[in-house]
């Protein structure tokens, strides 16, 4: 009987821990959802400013980069804590973004075949 109670309490503890993990990942993704204005001052002129938009679609975080009205889909969007990584293909070049988000800002790098560039941004506010 004592062994059964111990096993039941272990299973219950495991289930409770798993439920918190699910809630935490759902809450953390909400931090990213929205429109972010970015700056990459070392990038070629036409790519120095734009927007990055994240949304939840079919239970998955998706996004795109908007540069001068052109939308470029982000692929392989992965969230780990406050860090988000993703990839975009711009003019045939694979660009890997690694960004760390705070409440209303982010900073990180955009890496491609010739190196890495710093990228920063802030949440776009609606007026």
C-alpha positions in Angstrom: 0.0 0.0 0.0 2.8 2.4 0.9 4.5 1.6 -2.4 1.3 2.4 -4.3 0.9 5.8 -2.6 4.5 6.6 -3.4 4.1 5.8 -7.1 0.8 7.7 -7.3 2.4 10.8 -5.8 5.4 10.6 -8.2 3.0 10.4 -11.2 0.9 13.3 -9.8 4.1 15.4 -9.3 5.2 14.6 -12.9 1.9 15.6 -14.3 1.8 18.9 -12.4 5.4 19.7 -13.6 4.4 19.0 -17.2 1.4 21.3 -17.0 3.6 24.1 -15.8 6.1 23.5 -18.6 3.2 23.8 -21.2 1.9 27.0 -19.7 5.4 28.5 -19.6 6.1 27.9 -23.3 2.6 29.3 -24.3 3.1 32.4 -22.2 6.7 33.0 -23.5 5.6 32.9 -27.1 3.1 35.7 -26.4 6.1 38.0 -25.8 7.2 37.7 -29.4 3.8 38.1 -31.1 3.3 41.4 -32.8 5.2 43.8 -35.0 8.7 44.8 -34.3 10.7 47.6 -36.0 14.3 46.6 -36.6 17.5 48.4 -37.4 20.6 46.7 -38.8 23.0 49.7 -39.5 25.8 47.6 -41.0 23.5 45.8 -43.5 23.3 47.0 -47.1 21.2 50.3 -47.3 17.9 48.7 -48.5 17.9 46.2 -45.5 19.0 48.6 -42.7 15.4 49.1 -41.5 12.1 47.2 -41.7 9.6 45.3 -39.6 9.5 41.7 -38.3 6.1 40.4 -37.6 5.3 37.3 -35.5 1.9 35.6 -35.1 0.5 32.3 -33.9 -0.9 30.1 -36.7 -2.1 26.6 -36.3 -0.6 26.4 -32.8 2.8 27.4 -34.2 4.8 30.6 -34.1 5.3 32.0 -37.6 6.6 35.3 -39.0 7.9 37.4 -41.8 10.2 40.3 -42.5 8.7 43.3 -44.2 11.2 45.5 -46.1 9.8 48.4 -48.3 6.5 46.6 -48.5 8.0 43.2 -49.5 7.2 40.3 -47.2 9.8 37.5 -46.7 8.7 34.5 -44.7 10.7 33.4 -41.8 11.4 29.6 -41.5 12.3 27.4 -38.6 11.1 29.8 -35.9 12.4 28.3 -32.6 11.9 29.8 -29.1 14.0 28.9 -26.1 13.3 31.2 -23.2 13.8 34.8 -24.3 15.8 33.8 -27.3 14.3 33.3 -30.8 16.1 31.9 -33.8 14.8 31.8 -37.4 15.9 31.9 -41.0 15.0 33.9 -44.1 16.1 33.7 -47.7 16.9 37.1 -49.0 18.1 37.4 -52.6 19.0 33.7 -52.5 21.1 34.1 -49.4 20.3 32.2 -46.1 20.1 34.7 -43.2 20.0 33.2 -39.7 18.6 35.5 -37.0 19.4 35.0 -33.4 17.5 37.5 -31.2 17.1 38.0 -27.5 13.8 39.7 -26.5 13.1 41.8 -23.5 9.6 43.3 -22.9 9.6 45.9 -25.7 13.1 45.5 -27.3 15.3 42.9 -28.8 18.9 42.6 -29.9 20.9 40.0 -31.7 22.6 39.0 -34.9 21.8 38.3 -38.5 24.4 35.8 -39.8 25.1 35.0 -43.5 27.9 33.6 -45.6 30.1 36.7 -45.2 29.7 37.1 -41.4 27.3 38.5 -38.8 25.7 41.8 -38.4 24.1 43.3 -35.3 20.4 43.8 -35.3 18.2 45.6 -32.7 14.6 46.5 -32.5 11.6 47.7 -30.6 8.0 46.7 -30.4 5.9 48.9 -32.8 3.3 50.8 -30.9 -0.1 51.7 -32.4 -1.3 55.2 -32.2 
